[in-house]
Amino acid sequence: MDKAVELIKSLIRPFLVVWGWIIYGVCVWNEIEVPAYLLAILGAVTAEYTGERIVKRIKEIKSE
């Protein structure tokens, strides 16, 4: 079950990060106000995703 959850997370999170930045860019490009919830979701998902990757790298370095 854990492997299925990890697979889903690994597929969805990068998609959300890319999708969010694209929508953000479209809003800025067209000079439309960026919705606050988009900024919140984008910030949370990006911070969580990069934070998890950093923790995994640190654990890999320490185990070597």
Residue pairs with C-beta under 8 A, 6 or more apart in sequence:
13 45
13 48
13 49
14 49
16 41
16 45
17 42
17 45
17 46
17 49
20 38
20 41
20 42
20 45
20 46
21 42
23 38
24 34
24 38
24 39
24 42
26 32
27 33
27 34
27 35
27 38
28 34
